[in-house]
Amino acid sequence: MSAPATTMPDPLALDAAGRAWVDRTLAGLSTEAAIAQLFVLSSREDTLEEGAALAALRPGGIHRFPARDLGEAVAATRRMIESADIPVLLSGDIEGGTASYPFTTALPNQMGIAACDDLALSAAVAEVIARESRALGYDWSFTPVVDLNVAFRNAVVGTRSYGSDVDRVLAQARTYVRVVQAHGLAATAKHWPGDGIDDRDQHLTTTVNPMSPGAWADSFGRIFRQLIADGVMTIMSAHIALPAYAAQAGVEGRERFAPATVSHLLNQRLLREELGFRGLIVSDATVMGGLTSWLDRRETVPAVIAGGCDMFLFSRDAASDMALMLDGLREGRLSEARLEEAVRRVLSFKAALGLHRRTPDERIGSLDDVAAALRTERHREIARVACGQSVTRVKDTQHLLPLDPDRHRRVVVIADAGWTFFAGAVERSFDPFFDAMRAHGFDLRHFDPEAPPTAADTDLLIYLVGQEATPSIGHIHLDFARMHGGMRRAMMQFNREIPTLLLSFGQPYYLRDAANFATLVNAYSSLDTVQREAVARLVDAAPFEGVSPVDAFCGEEQLRW
């Protein structure tokens, strides 16, 4: 692949006091306590009871999913921090879009940010993320996603990525890592060794990066190597195989398709020795199908750490998994040396973030202090600019735009709001779009499958789709059967009789299923502000500035006409 890297920075480098704290803490750990430090458990409820149950297991970290009540979130976070005898890491998937807390500044997802095509604006957005995340008590974000959105049917990469171009992805990721880590929030480059070429979802099965070693080195290898050189603190090892590299290393048969999560070859030889990474490797969620379908749980648990990951992400039964890790240690499937190495790196990560010297009050303020740090006027204005600048006019061969209430007053809307994996995320609704359109003088009504629109009663038909990339959805497509109200009605198409606009507040590739639709606008997420800013551009109250981060025509000339 390449010569071993020898000059990469150590993002976990410590001063003498920090090293002494790590040595002292490590020496004082029982075997069971050391094992507990490997685990990042998940918090979904933001209740004191849940926090107490998690704290009793003494995990190295707790991952916070979005919840809806700020007061409960602050109280639960403080309880988690105060209950830990060794400082606990607090992490989150802080990816923007609708997978966000409803009480933080609503920011575009990564594809929306990339569509702005403005690194200064990207830096401003990253600062908002860092400041608000730190105010909420976060130490660690599982971002940026550095996957390449090449397989347009991949439903889990999609809008979570910065697009398909290596240079664009790298420039955006470097900006993000630089800014958030400067504000004390650890960044995570994911998903090692690179997703988005396979159109399947590693939440459901082990996926494959099919690139040759040379092609991988020129794309994902270049991205990860540069971020390592920039000092990214952590990398997430995923349930993704790199069989061509494994074959080059002499691996045969099924083992060529081992997910990186349990691959010593990919984590140790490629990531650490060849690319020179000296930070912390965290596994992707160990409850995902890409791992659970590869090994049984008894083998999986110690194999994640033995294979080179330093932290073990999520458990359906944490106490059981900790016991399985201990069994693996006693049976020799996980060595004492590897356990100590991983725990030392976890403690060094905590010390590098300064957790060993920060009081609970320094990690999370009062409810009033936290509230004052969120959704400030400056943050909301940065978000408004980014939401508007992201909106991308992809295609308008019928010269439909700008919309005009004199010509397009009677509007029928066919909507599919989509769904999100995160239960506590922002509510999904197209009400802001309807309100903004009506404010401009349009009469909107919902599609009635019993009385389909005709040219006599409808001036404009709009398809609204709000499905962002999300785990476990499998594949993305325009579901005409659902939108039109049945399998037979799915075959009805209106675009030759009625001017039709396809407007995606989510995935950018829906034209693939509507090849003859003449107008497509991509807005990447259905945040309220994005909807209002999109309407402003549809009616020519603001210019379209978005630059598509992907080929929205899916490489097919048919879709361009």
C-alpha positions as CSV (number, residue, x, y, z in Angstrom):
1,M,0.0,0.0,0.0
2,S,2.7,2.5,1.1
3,A,5.7,2.9,3.3
4,P,5.0,3.0,7.0
5,A,4.3,6.4,8.4
6,T,6.7,7.6,11.1
7,T,6.1,11.3,11.6
8,M,2.4,11.5,12.3
9,P,1.4,13.6,15.4
10,D,0.2,12.0,18.6
11,P,-3.2,13.6,19.4
12,L,-3.2,12.0,22.8
13,A,0.2,13.4,23.8
14,L,0.2,14.6,27.5
15,D,2.3,16.7,29.8
16,A,4.0,15.2,32.8
17,A,1.0,15.7,35.0
18,G,-1.3,14.1,32.5
19,R,0.9,11.1,32.1
20,A,1.2,10.7,35.9
21,W,-2.6,10.7,36.2
22,V,-2.9,8.0,33.5
23,D,-0.2,5.9,35.2
24,R,-1.8,6.3,38.6
25,T,-5.3,5.7,37.4
26,L,-4.4,2.6,35.4
27,A,-2.4,1.1,38.3
28,G,-5.4,1.4,40.6
29,L,-7.9,-0.4,38.3
30,S,-9.0,-3.9,38.9
31,T,-9.4,-6.1,35.9
32,E,-13.1,-5.6,35.9
33,A,-12.8,-1.8,36.2
34,A,-10.3,-1.8,33.4
35,I,-12.6,-3.7,31.2
36,A,-15.5,-1.3,32.0
37,Q,-13.3,1.6,30.7
38,L,-13.4,0.0,27.2
39,F,-17.2,0.5,27.0
40,V,-19.2,3.4,25.6
41,L,-22.8,2.7,26.6
42,S,-25.9,4.5,25.2
43,S,-28.3,6.8,26.9
44,R,-31.7,7.3,25.2
45,E,-34.1,8.5,27.9
46,D,-32.4,11.4,29.7
47,T,-33.8,10.2,33.0
48,L,-32.0,10.2,36.3
49,E,-32.9,6.5,36.7
50,E,-31.2,5.6,33.4
51,G,-28.2,7.7,34.2
52,A,-27.8,6.0,37.6
53,A,-28.0,2.5,36.0
54,L,-25.4,3.4,33.5
55,A,-23.1,5.0,36.1
56,A,-23.3,1.8,38.2
57,L,-21.5,0.0,35.4
58,R,-18.6,2.5,35.5
59,P,-18.2,2.7,31.7
60,G,-15.5,4.7,30.0
61,G,-18.1,6.6,28.1
62,I,-21.8,7.3,27.6
63,H,-23.2,8.1,24.3
64,R,-26.1,10.6,24.3
65,F,-28.9,10.4,21.7
66,P,-31.2,13.4,21.1
67,A,-34.0,14.0,23.6
68,R,-36.7,16.7,23.7
69,D,-36.4,18.3,27.1
70,L,-33.4,20.6,27.8
71,G,-33.9,20.5,31.6
72,E,-33.9,16.7,31.7
73,A,-30.9,16.6,29.4
74,V,-28.9,18.9,31.6
75,A,-29.9,17.1,34.8
76,A,-29.1,13.7,33.4
77,T,-25.7,14.9,32.1
78,R,-24.7,16.3,35.4
79,R,-25.7,13.1,37.2
80,M,-23.6,11.1,34.7
81,I,-20.6,13.3,35.3
82,E,-20.9,13.5,39.1
83,S,-21.5,9.8,39.5
84,A,-18.2,8.7,37.8
85,D,-15.2,8.0,39.9
86,I,-13.0,8.1,36.7
87,P,-14.2,11.0,34.4
88,V,-16.7,9.6,31.9
89,L,-16.6,10.6,28.2
90,L,-19.8,12.0,26.8
91,S,-20.2,11.4,23.1
92,G,-22.9,12.0,20.4
93,D,-23.6,11.6,16.7
94,I,-23.7,15.4,16.1
95,E,-24.4,15.2,12.4
96,G,-26.9,18.0,11.9
97,G,-30.1,17.8,9.8
98,T,-33.2,16.5,11.5
99,A,-31.1,14.1,13.6
100,S,-30.6,16.8,16.2
101,Y,-31.8,18.1,19.5
102,P,-34.8,20.3,19.0
103,F,-33.5,22.9,21.4
104,T,-30.1,23.5,19.7
105,T,-29.5,25.6,16.6
106,A,-30.9,23.7,13.6
107,L,-28.1,23.2,11.1
108,P,-27.9,21.5,7.8
109,N,-26.5,17.9,7.5
110,Q,-23.1,17.3,6.0
111,M,-24.3,17.2,2.4
112,G,-26.2,20.5,2.9
113,I,-23.0,22.1,4.3
114,A,-21.0,20.8,1.3
115,A,-23.6,22.2,-1.1
116,C,-22.9,25.7,0.3
117,D,-19.4,25.3,-1.2
118,D,-18.0,27.8,1.3
119,L,-15.3,26.7,3.7
120,A,-15.5,29.9,5.7
121,L,-19.2,29.2,6.3
122,S,-18.4,25.5,7.0
123,A,-16.0,26.8,9.7
124,A,-18.6,29.0,11.2
125,V,-21.1,26.1,11.3
126,A,-18.5,23.9,13.0
127,E,-17.9,26.6,15.6
128,V,-21.7,26.6,16.4
129,I,-21.6,22.8,16.7
130,A,-18.6,22.9,19.0
131,R,-19.9,25.7,21.2
132,E,-23.4,24.3,21.7
133,S,-22.1,20.7,22.1
134,R,-19.7,21.8,24.8
135,A,-22.4,23.7,26.5
136,L,-24.5,20.5,26.6
137,G,-21.6,18.6,28.2
138,Y,-20.3,16.8,25.2
139,D,-16.6,15.9,25.0
140,W,-16.6,13.9,21.8
141,S,-18.5,13.9,18.5
142,F,-18.7,11.0,16.2
143,T,-18.2,13.3,13.2
144,P,-17.1,14.0,10.5
145,V,-18.4,11.4,8.2
146,V,-15.7,11.0,5.5
147,D,-17.5,8.4,3.4
148,L,-17.7,9.0,-0.3
149,N,-21.3,9.0,-1.6
150,V,-20.6,7.1,-4.8
151,A,-23.3,4.4,-4.7
152,F,-26.4,6.5,-5.2
153,R,-28.6,3.8,-3.8
154,N,-26.8,3.7,-0.5
155,A,-29.4,4.9,2.0
156,V,-27.2,5.3,5.0
157,V,-24.4,7.4,3.6
158,G,-26.3,9.8,1.4
159,T,-26.9,13.2,3.1
160,R,-24.6,12.3,6.0
161,S,-21.6,12.6,3.7
162,Y,-19.9,15.6,2.1
163,G,-20.5,14.1,-1.3
164,S,-18.6,12.0,-3.8
165,D,-15.5,14.1,-4.6
166,V,-12.4,13.3,-2.6
167,D,-11.1,16.9,-2.6
168,R,-14.4,18.3,-1.5
169,V,-14.8,15.7,1.3
170,L,-11.3,16.2,2.5
171,A,-11.5,20.0,2.5
172,Q,-14.8,20.0,4.4
173,A,-13.6,17.3,6.9
174,R,-10.3,19.1,7.6
175,T,-12.2,22.4,8.3
176,Y,-14.5,20.6,10.6
177,V,-11.8,18.7,12.6
178,R,-9.7,21.8,12.9
179,V,-12.5,24.0,14.3
180,V,-14.2,21.6,16.7
181,Q,-11.0,20.3,18.2
182,A,-9.8,23.9,18.7
183,H,-12.9,24.3,20.9
184,G,-12.2,21.2,23.0
185,L,-14.6,18.8,21.3
186,A,-12.9,15.6,20.0
187,A,-13.6,14.7,16.4
188,T,-14.0,11.2,14.9
189,A,-13.3,10.4,11.3
190,K,-15.7,7.7,10.2
191,H,-16.3,5.1,8.8
192,W,-13.0,3.3,8.6
193,P,-11.9,2.0,6.0
194,G,-14.5,3.9,4.0
195,D,-18.2,3.5,3.1
196,G,-20.4,4.6,0.2
197,I,-19.1,2.4,-2.6
198,D,-21.3,-0.5,-1.6
199,D,-25.0,0.4,-1.8
200,R,-25.8,-1.7,1.3
201,D,-26.1,-0.6,4.9
202,Q,-23.6,-2.0,7.5
203,H,-26.3,-1.7,10.1
204,L,-27.9,-4.6,8.3
205,T,-25.0,-6.7,6.9
206,T,-21.3,-6.6,6.6
207,T,-20.6,-4.3,3.6
208,V,-17.6,-4.2,1.3
209,N,-15.3,-1.5,0.1
210,P,-14.4,-3.1,-3.3
211,M,-11.5,-0.8,-4.2
212,S,-8.1,-2.0,-5.3
213,P,-5.3,-1.1,-2.9
214,G,-4.2,1.7,-5.3
215,A,-7.6,3.2,-5.7
216,W,-8.2,3.1,-2.0
217,A,-4.9,4.8,-1.3
218,D,-5.8,7.6,-3.7
219,S,-9.2,8.2,-2.1
220,F,-10.0,7.0,1.4
221,G,-6.4,6.5,2.2
222,R,-5.6,10.1,1.2
223,I,-8.5,11.4,3.3
224,F,-7.6,9.4,6.4
225,R,-3.9,10.1,6.1
226,Q,-4.4,13.8,5.9
227,L,-6.8,13.9,8.8
228,I,-4.3,11.9,10.9
229,A,-1.6,14.4,9.9
230,D,-4.0,17.2,11.0
231,G,-4.3,15.5,14.5
232,V,-7.8,14.0,14.4
233,M,-8.2,12.5,17.9
234,T,-10.3,9.4,17.1
235,I,-11.3,7.2,14.2
236,M,-14.3,4.9,14.1
237,S,-13.7,1.4,12.8
238,A,-16.7,0.1,11.0
239,H,-18.3,-3.2,9.9
240,I,-16.9,-2.8,6.4
241,A,-14.4,-5.2,4.7
242,L,-11.5,-4.2,2.4
243,P,-11.0,-7.5,0.6
244,A,-8.4,-6.4,-2.0
245,Y,-6.1,-5.2,0.8
246,A,-6.6,-8.4,2.7
247,A,-5.9,-10.5,-0.4
248,Q,-2.7,-8.5,-1.0
249,A,-1.7,-9.4,2.6
250,G,-2.2,-13.1,1.9
251,V,-5.6,-13.5,3.5
252,E,-7.8,-16.1,1.9
253,G,-11.4,-17.2,1.7
254,R,-14.1,-15.8,4.0
255,E,-11.6,-13.9,6.2
256,R,-10.9,-11.4,3.3
257,F,-14.4,-10.1,4.1
258,A,-13.9,-9.6,7.8
259,P,-15.3,-6.3,9.0
260,A,-12.7,-3.8,10.1
261,T,-14.2,-3.7,13.6
262,V,-12.5,-7.1,14.3
263,S,-9.6,-6.9,11.8
264,H,-6.1,-6.7,13.3
265,L,-4.9,-6.3,9.7
266,L,-7.0,-3.2,9.0
267,N,-6.8,-1.5,12.4
268,Q,-3.2,-2.3,13.3
269,R,-1.3,-2.8,10.1
270,L,-3.1,-0.4,7.8
271,L,-4.4,2.3,10.1
272,R,-1.7,2.3,12.8
273,E,1.5,1.1,11.0
274,E,1.0,2.3,7.5
275,L,-1.0,5.5,8.1
276,G,0.6,6.2,11.4
277,F,-2.5,6.8,13.5
278,R,-1.7,7.3,17.2
279,G,-5.1,8.4,18.5
280,L,-8.0,6.3,19.8
281,I,-9.9,3.8,17.6
282,V,-13.6,3.3,18.6
283,S,-15.7,0.5,17.1
284,D,-18.9,1.3,15.3
285,A,-22.0,0.1,17.2
286,T,-21.5,-3.5,18.1
287,V,-25.2,-4.2,17.9
288,M,-25.3,-3.6,14.2
289,G,-26.0,-6.4,11.7
290,G,-22.7,-6.0,10.0
291,L,-21.0,-7.3,13.1
292,T,-23.6,-9.5,14.7
293,S,-24.0,-11.5,11.5
294,W,-20.2,-12.1,11.3
295,L,-19.5,-13.6,14.7
296,D,-21.5,-14.8,17.7
297,R,-21.4,-12.5,20.7
298,R,-19.0,-14.6,22.8
299,E,-16.4,-14.3,20.0
300,T,-17.3,-10.8,19.0
301,V,-16.8,-9.0,22.3
302,P,-13.1,-9.7,22.9
303,A,-12.4,-9.8,19.2
304,V,-13.3,-6.1,18.9
305,I,-10.5,-5.1,21.3
306,A,-8.1,-7.8,20.2
307,G,-8.5,-6.7,16.6
308,G,-7.3,-3.2,17.5
309,C,-10.2,-1.1,18.6
310,D,-9.7,0.7,21.9
311,M,-13.3,1.2,22.8
312,F,-16.4,-1.0,22.4
313,L,-19.5,0.9,21.3
314,F,-22.9,0.0,22.7
315,S,-24.4,-3.2,24.1
316,R,-27.9,-4.6,24.3
317,D,-26.8,-6.0,27.7
318,A,-23.8,-4.2,29.0
319,A,-23.2,-6.4,32.1
320,S,-23.2,-9.5,29.9
321,D,-20.8,-8.0,27.4
322,M,-18.4,-7.0,30.1
323,A,-18.5,-10.5,31.4
324,L,-17.8,-11.8,27.9
325,M,-14.8,-9.5,27.7
326,L,-13.5,-10.9,31.0
327,D,-14.1,-14.5,29.7
328,G,-12.1,-13.6,26.5
329,L,-9.3,-12.3,28.7
330,R,-9.2,-15.4,30.9
331,E,-9.3,-17.7,27.9
332,G,-6.5,-16.0,26.1
333,R,-8.6,-14.6,23.2
334,L,-7.7,-11.1,24.5
335,S,-4.2,-10.6,25.9
336,E,-3.4,-8.7,29.1
337,A,-1.0,-6.5,27.1
338,R,-3.7,-5.6,24.5
339,L,-6.2,-4.8,27.3
340,E,-3.6,-2.5,29.1
341,E,-2.8,-0.8,25.8
342,A,-6.4,-0.1,25.0
343,V,-7.2,1.2,28.6
344,R,-4.1,3.4,28.6
345,R,-5.2,4.9,25.4
346,V,-8.7,5.5,26.8
347,L,-7.3,7.2,29.8
348,S,-4.9,9.2,27.7
349,F,-7.8,10.4,25.6
350,K,-9.6,11.6,28.7
351,A,-6.5,13.4,29.9
352,A,-5.9,15.0,26.5
353,L,-9.4,16.4,26.7
354,G,-8.6,17.7,30.2
355,L,-11.3,15.7,31.9
356,H,-9.1,14.6,34.8
357,R,-8.8,18.2,36.0
358,R,-12.2,19.7,35.2
359,T,-14.9,19.9,37.8
360,P,-18.5,19.0,37.1
361,D,-19.4,22.7,37.0
362,E,-16.8,23.2,34.3
363,R,-18.1,20.4,32.2
364,I,-21.8,21.3,32.4
365,G,-23.3,24.6,33.6
366,S,-26.6,25.4,35.2
367,L,-29.8,25.1,33.1
368,D,-29.9,28.9,32.6
369,D,-26.2,28.9,31.5
370,V,-26.8,26.1,29.1
371,A,-29.9,27.6,27.6
372,A,-28.1,31.0,27.2
373,A,-25.4,29.2,25.1
374,L,-27.9,27.6,22.7
375,R,-29.7,29.1,19.7
376,T,-28.1,32.5,20.1
377,E,-28.9,35.2,17.6
378,R,-25.5,34.8,16.0
379,H,-25.8,31.0,15.8
380,R,-29.3,31.3,14.2
381,E,-28.1,33.7,11.6
382,I,-25.2,31.4,10.6
383,A,-27.7,28.6,10.4
384,R,-30.1,30.7,8.2
385,V,-27.3,31.5,5.8
386,A,-26.2,27.9,5.6
387,C,-29.7,26.6,5.2
388,G,-30.4,29.0,2.3
389,Q,-27.1,28.7,0.6
390,S,-27.4,24.9,0.5
391,V,-30.5,24.9,-1.7
392,T,-29.5,23.6,-5.1
393,R,-31.4,24.0,-8.4
394,V,-30.3,20.8,-10.2
395,K,-32.6,20.7,-13.2
396,D,-35.3,22.9,-14.8
397,T,-35.6,22.0,-18.5
398,Q,-39.2,23.1,-18.5
399,H,-38.3,26.6,-17.3
400,L,-40.8,26.3,-14.4
401,L,-38.8,28.5,-12.0
402,P,-39.4,31.0,-10.6
403,L,-42.8,30.0,-9.3
404,D,-45.4,32.7,-9.8
405,P,-48.8,32.7,-8.0
406,D,-50.4,34.3,-11.1
407,R,-49.4,31.2,-13.2
408,H,-49.2,28.5,-10.5
409,R,-51.7,29.5,-7.9
410,R,-53.5,26.2,-7.5
411,V,-50.9,23.7,-6.1
412,V,-51.3,20.1,-5.3
413,V,-48.7,18.6,-2.9
414,I,-47.7,14.9,-2.8
415,A,-45.6,14.5,0.4
416,D,-43.5,11.8,2.0
417,A,-41.9,13.3,5.1
418,G,-39.7,10.2,5.7
419,W,-38.5,9.1,9.1
420,T,-35.5,9.1,11.3
421,F,-33.7,6.4,13.4
422,F,-33.4,8.8,16.3
423,A,-36.5,8.9,18.5
424,G,-35.7,12.2,20.1
425,A,-34.8,14.1,16.9
426,V,-36.6,17.1,15.5
427,E,-40.2,16.6,14.6
428,R,-40.8,16.0,10.9
429,S,-43.4,18.3,9.2
430,F,-43.8,20.2,6.0
431,D,-45.9,22.9,7.7
432,P,-43.2,25.5,7.2
433,F,-43.2,24.9,3.5
434,F,-47.0,25.2,3.3
435,D,-47.1,28.4,5.4
436,A,-44.3,30.0,3.4
437,M,-46.0,29.2,0.0
438,R,-49.4,30.5,1.2
439,A,-47.7,33.7,2.4
440,H,-46.6,34.2,-1.2
441,G,-50.2,33.8,-2.5
442,F,-50.3,30.1,-3.5
443,D,-53.3,27.9,-2.8
444,L,-52.1,24.5,-1.6
445,R,-54.0,21.4,-1.1
446,H,-52.9,17.8,-0.4
447,F,-53.1,15.1,-3.0
448,D,-56.3,13.1,-2.9
449,P,-55.9,9.7,-4.4
450,E,-59.7,9.5,-4.9
451,A,-59.7,12.7,-6.9
452,P,-56.3,13.0,-8.7
453,P,-55.3,16.4,-10.0
454,T,-56.0,17.4,-13.6
455,A,-54.8,20.3,-15.7
456,A,-58.3,21.8,-15.3
457,D,-58.0,22.1,-11.5
458,T,-54.3,22.3,-10.8
459,D,-51.6,24.7,-12.0
460,L,-48.7,23.0,-10.3
461,L,-47.9,19.6,-8.8
462,I,-45.1,19.4,-6.2
463,Y,-43.6,16.2,-4.8
464,L,-42.0,16.9,-1.4
465,V,-39.7,14.2,-0.1
466,G,-38.0,14.5,3.3
467,Q,-36.0,11.3,3.7
468,E,-32.5,12.0,4.8
469,A,-29.9,9.2,5.2
470,T,-30.7,7.1,8.2
471,P,-29.7,3.6,9.5
472,S,-31.7,0.5,8.7
473,I,-33.8,1.9,5.8
474,G,-32.1,-0.4,3.3
475,H,-32.5,1.4,0.0
476,I,-33.9,4.8,-1.1
477,H,-36.4,5.4,-3.9
478,L,-39.5,7.4,-4.7
479,D,-42.3,5.2,-3.3
480,F,-45.1,6.1,-5.7
481,A,-47.3,3.4,-4.3
482,R,-47.3,5.0,-0.9
483,M,-47.4,8.6,-2.2
484,H,-50.2,7.9,-4.7
485,G,-52.3,5.8,-2.4
486,G,-51.9,2.3,-3.7
487,M,-50.1,-0.1,-6.1
488,R,-52.3,0.6,-9.1
489,R,-52.2,4.3,-8.5
490,A,-48.4,4.2,-8.4
491,M,-48.5,4.0,-12.2
492,M,-50.3,7.3,-12.6
493,Q,-47.9,10.0,-13.7
494,F,-49.0,13.6,-14.2
495,N,-45.9,15.5,-15.2
496,R,-46.9,15.8,-18.9
497,E,-50.3,17.3,-18.2
498,I,-49.4,19.4,-15.1
499,P,-46.1,21.3,-14.5
500,T,-44.3,19.3,-11.9
501,L,-41.6,20.1,-9.4
502,L,-39.7,17.4,-7.5
503,L,-38.3,19.0,-4.3
504,S,-36.2,16.9,-2.0
505,F,-35.6,17.9,1.5
506,G,-33.4,14.8,1.9
507,Q,-31.6,12.4,-0.4
508,P,-30.3,14.0,-3.7
509,Y,-31.0,11.1,-6.1
510,Y,-34.8,10.9,-6.5
511,L,-34.6,11.9,-10.1
512,R,-33.5,8.3,-10.8
513,D,-37.1,7.1,-10.1
514,A,-38.7,10.0,-12.0
515,A,-36.6,10.2,-15.1
516,N,-39.0,12.4,-17.0
517,F,-39.6,15.0,-14.3
518,A,-38.2,18.3,-15.7
519,T,-37.5,20.2,-12.5
520,L,-35.5,19.1,-9.5
521,V,-34.4,21.1,-6.5
522,N,-32.4,19.5,-3.7
523,A,-32.4,21.0,-0.2
524,Y,-30.9,18.0,1.7
525,S,-32.8,18.3,5.0
526,S,-36.3,19.3,6.1
527,L,-35.4,21.7,8.9
528,D,-37.9,24.5,9.2
529,T,-35.4,27.1,8.1
530,V,-34.4,25.0,5.1
531,Q,-38.0,24.8,4.0
532,R,-38.6,28.6,4.4
533,E,-35.3,29.4,2.6
534,A,-36.2,26.9,-0.2
535,V,-39.5,28.7,-0.8
536,A,-37.7,32.1,-1.0
537,R,-35.6,30.7,-3.8
538,L,-38.5,29.0,-5.6
539,V,-40.2,32.4,-5.9
540,D,-37.0,34.3,-6.8
541,A,-36.9,36.2,-3.5
542,A,-33.3,34.9,-3.1
543,P,-30.8,33.3,-5.5
544,F,-30.0,29.6,-5.8
545,E,-26.4,29.3,-4.7
546,G,-26.1,25.6,-3.9
547,V,-23.6,23.4,-5.7
548,S,-24.4,19.8,-5.9
549,P,-21.9,17.7,-4.0
550,V,-22.9,14.6,-6.0
551,D,-24.0,13.7,-9.5
552,A,-27.8,14.0,-9.0
553,F,-28.2,12.5,-12.4
554,C,-26.7,9.2,-11.3
555,G,-24.4,9.1,-14.3
556,E,-27.4,8.6,-16.6
557,E,-27.9,11.0,-19.6
558,Q,-31.6,10.2,-19.6
559,L,-32.2,12.1,-16.4
560,R,-30.8,15.3,-17.8
561,W,-33.6,16.0,-20.3
